[in-house]
Amino acid sequence: MKRHSFFLRLFLGNLAIIVLALGAGVAVTYRSLDAQFLRRTYAYEDHLAQVAQQYLERVWPLRDAEIDRLCDEFVEAPPAAGPPSDAAAQSGHGFMERMTVIARDGRVLGDSRGEPAAMEGHKQPSRPELVAALEGRPGRAVRRSETTGLEYRYVAMPIRRQGEVVGAVRVAMPVAAIHQSEAVIRDALLWAAGMAVATFALLGLLVNWIWFRPLNRLTGAARRMAAGDLHERARVYGPEELGQLGLALNALRDNLVRQIETVTAQRENLERVLANLREGVIAADAAGRIILMNPTALDLLALAGSDVVGRPLETIVRAAAVVDVYHRAMAAGRPVGRAVAMDVKNRPCHLDVLAFPVASGQAGISGLVVMRDVTELVRSAAMKAEFAANASHELRTPLATLRAAVDTLAACDPADREGLAKLTAMLDRHVRRLENLTTDLLDLHVVETGKHELQIESVPLGAVAEWVRSQFADGASKKGVALALHVAAPSDAVTTDRTLLRLILQNLVDNAIKFTPAGGRVTVSVQREPGHVRIGVADTGVGISRADQPHVFERFFQTEASRSGEVKERGIGLGLAIVKHACERLAARIALESELGKGTTVTVLVPDRPVAEAGSA
């Protein structure tokens, strides 16, 4: 046989079709024989019922004992005609295994398999064949016998006497015997078909070896490629036609690899871009179902990182304003933007939302929602406005006082030394206040903008205490406030920025002395602990109310005591704001405890060797 004889192999392959045709023929033959057998069997049963009917109508009436004996004799008698003898032999007594005679009222007069006296009335809906026969028409049914527990096919005929139905005769044929006869036919056909199939199977194996082997290999290679194994290549051999098929399959594989690499690269690039965008992006199809949502959108909407693709936009995005912008854009067919204020993770958030339709296919992107977090911009604008208002307010009082003092000085008598002294003291006090305000504003600007580069060095704790003493001992003494310094181990040191550390202490100690009346006490403690230094500034001053404590680190915030003038020297509300920002630069933690009228304690934990990120914050 020549290797290139493809048509000859095709001819041999067609022999397999004969096997299928043979199987179909066997099935059709079996159905035909089985149908013919059942028709003959059912006709035979109907014939026996008619014979019993004719005989009983001729000899009726009979005594119950005679009817019962007649039923036994009728069943045991050999059939005059019937189905094949092998089926009759398997049933034992022929196909009819049971005969029953029933009176008009349903009482059993005779039965070949049971005791009539022990049987209940048979005129019941559960025996439809008897109901039909007692009504004057033949009845047939297939069901399980309540007497024997076996499944039978029942045929019942009415017994008439002088035109009236006086009873019924029922013939029962076991279904098992019918099935056994069917099995004989089926087994014979199956054996014959099996032998034929076995013969053709040998030819089929030969055909598969000769013809289908290279085709199967090509098919296997194609399946592995379709499953994603693009490293697979089809082996090119066999007939010329199969060789061309292998070459075409390999060319298809190469083109598919190039296209997948291109699509994969494009998708990865798109995913990288979307993942690194600071804007949140949501894409939806024409039905409003989400196609993609980048991580920024999930974070802005406070959504968990669950699978959102394919779900309706309304079920995922619970911000009604964002959904409304999307629907308005889709309805108008043009971009629609809106500023949205909402709470995200229990914090206020301001979003700039822009939605616009996209022209694409039915299954593509139909609409885009782009969200940008402008919370910091809004907050910065509000802070600038508040800062300008607060700064203007703080500057207005000393400037007005200075103007009044200057005007008074111009009209004052040069010989009035007492008046000149009062005006000079007033000018000095308010100029000093302007100087302090300017210094605090510059310090706040430095720590907020990060223009001060951290100079990390080892700072001895004893040197910290001595600096505090040199800066504030005289001022505290003049005011009548006791200043106490406690350093657990003066030789210990902390690696941090000396300037920011001094700025923190300067504002904390200055506030403590300022808001502690004469006779009070200010205590500064410095203690080394694992990984950080604990600095505490405690005073016995006026204290801070619980309502004011959450706001004391805000710029220009002043407590009620400082605003009402209960202390002689007012602050300007920037000291603790400077402390907070300086702590952020050093990655330090700050805590405040205070009770109105009993004093305040501020604790700062300064880490040793702060991380590099703290210096760039």
ABEGO torsion letter per residue (X at the ends): XBAABAAAAAAAAAAAAAAAAAAAAAAAAAAAAAAAAAAAAAAAAAAAAAAAAAAAAAAOBBBAAAAAAAAAAAAABBBABEBBAAAAAAAGAEABABBBBBBAAGBBABBAABBAAABBBABBAABAAAAAAAAGBBBBBBBBBAAAGBBBBBBBBBBBBGGBBAEBBBBBBBAAAAAAAAAAAAAAAAAAAAAAAAAAAAAAAAAAAAAAAAAAAAAAAAAAAAAGBAABBBBBBEBAAAAAAAAAAAAAAAAAAAAAAAAAAAAAAAAAAAAABABBBBBBBAAGBBABBBAAAAAAAGBBABBABGBBAAAABABAAAAAAAAAAAAAGBBBBBBBBBBBGGBBBBBBBBBBBBBBBAABBABBBBBBBAAAAAAAAAAAAAAAAAAAAAAAAAAAAAAAAAAAAAABBAABAAAAAAAAAAAAAAAAAAAAAAAAAAAAAAAAAGABBBBBBBBBAAAAAAAAAAAAAAAAAAAGBBBBBBBABAABBBBBBAAAAAAAAAAAAAAAAAABBBGBBBBBBBBBBBGBBBBBBBBABAEBBAAAAAAAABBGBBBAAAAAGABABBBAGAAAAAAAAAAAAAGBBBBBBBBBGAEBBBBBBBBBGBBAAAAAX
